[in-house]
Amino acid sequence: MKKIILLALLIFLYSCKQQSNNEIFVSDKIYNTLIEDINKLNENNKKLNVFYVFSRQDTLIILATEKENEVFPIDRISKLGAFKYKDYKVIIAESYNPKYDIIKKKNALNNNFIKETKNNGSFDEDIQFGYIYKMISSNNIELIKKGELKEFFIK
């Protein structure tokens, strides 16, 4: 009997260890990719504090900026919500004609600390780094582009 209880306890502890903090995204792959990208981007540039996540058809975009609502056209689309990761703000923006849903629980997002007002910053001075992925499925994404993404957000 002791062996059965010990085995059940070990299985329970192992399953708890395997769980991630992903309450928002439909797959752990998207969540883990986002966290890895945030950490990579901040190794190179400590000024990047705001991260936007959204999809456009079958493309997943993770965009890092220095200031909130300064990036065109992100400042003009509605935000579904946000969450904090370490000292960074991660904003989930509304996706455009998505082939795959990326959000599973919209109520897990917090709308209280999203800045709705638009800034009058210069487009040329905006810092826009990030990653663009091709979504084959919600669990299978492939990197297309990384680094400077300004060319994709031209006015």
Backbone hydrogen bonds, N-H to C=O, Kabsch-Sander energy under -0.5 kcal/mol:
donor,donor_aa,acceptor,acceptor_aa,energy
5,I,1,M,-2.2
6,L,2,K,-2.8
7,L,3,K,-2.6
8,A,4,I,-2.5
9,L,5,I,-2.3
10,L,6,L,-2.3
11,I,7,L,-2.3
12,F,8,A,-2.2
13,L,9,L,-2.5
14,Y,10,L,-2.4
15,S,11,I,-2.3
16,C,12,F,-2.0
17,K,13,L,-1.8
18,Q,14,Y,-1.5
19,Q,15,S,-0.7
19,Q,16,C,-0.6
23,E,21,N,-0.9
26,V,102,I,-1.6
31,Y,27,S,-1.6
32,N,28,D,-3.2
33,T,29,K,-2.2
34,L,30,I,-2.4
35,I,31,Y,-2.4
36,E,32,N,-2.4
37,D,33,T,-2.5
38,I,34,L,-2.5
39,N,35,I,-2.2
40,K,36,E,-2.5
41,L,37,D,-2.8
42,N,38,I,-1.9
43,E,39,N,-0.8
43,E,40,K,-0.7
44,N,40,K,-1.0
45,N,41,L,-1.9
48,L,45,N,-1.1
49,N,47,K,-0.8
49,N,65,T,-1.2
50,V,65,T,-2.0
51,F,89,K,-2.9
52,Y,63,L,-3.3
53,V,91,I,-2.4
54,F,61,I,-2.0
56,R,59,T,-2.3
57,Q,96,Y,-2.3
59,T,56,R,-1.4
60,L,133,Y,-2.5
61,I,54,F,-3.1
62,I,131,Y,-2.6
63,L,52,Y,-2.7
63,L,61,I,-0.5
64,A,129,F,-3.9
65,T,50,V,-2.9
70,E,67,K,-0.8
72,F,70,E,-0.5
75,D,71,V,-2.4
76,R,73,P,-1.9
77,I,73,P,-0.6
77,I,74,I,-0.9
80,L,92,I,-2.6
81,G,92,I,-1.2
82,A,110,N,-1.1
83,F,90,V,-2.1
85,Y,88,Y,-2.2
88,Y,85,Y,-2.6
89,K,49,N,-2.3
90,V,83,F,-2.8
90,V,88,Y,-0.5
91,I,51,F,-3.6
91,I,89,K,-0.6
92,I,81,G,-2.9
92,I,90,V,-0.5
93,A,53,V,-2.1
93,A,91,I,-0.8
94,E,78,S,-2.7
96,Y,55,S,-2.4
97,N,95,S,-0.6
99,K,57,Q,-2.6
100,Y,57,Q,-0.7
104,K,24,I,-4.0
105,K,24,I,-1.3
108,A,105,K,-1.1
109,L,106,K,-1.5
110,N,82,A,-3.3
111,N,109,L,-0.5
114,I,111,N,-1.1
116,E,114,I,-0.7
119,N,69,N,-1.3
125,E,122,S,-0.7
126,D,122,S,-0.6
126,D,123,F,-0.8
128,Q,126,D,-0.6
129,F,64,A,-1.8
130,G,147,G,-1.7
131,Y,62,I,-2.4
132,I,145,K,-2.8
133,Y,60,L,-3.1
134,K,142,E,-3.1
135,M,58,D,-3.4
135,M,133,Y,-0.5
136,I,134,K,-0.7
136,I,140,N,-2.5
137,S,140,N,-1.7
140,N,137,S,-0.8
142,E,134,K,-2.5
144,I,132,I,-3.3
145,K,132,I,-1.6
147,G,130,G,-2.1
149,L,128,Q,-2.8
152,F,149,L,-1.6
153,F,150,K,-1.6
154,I,151,E,-0.5
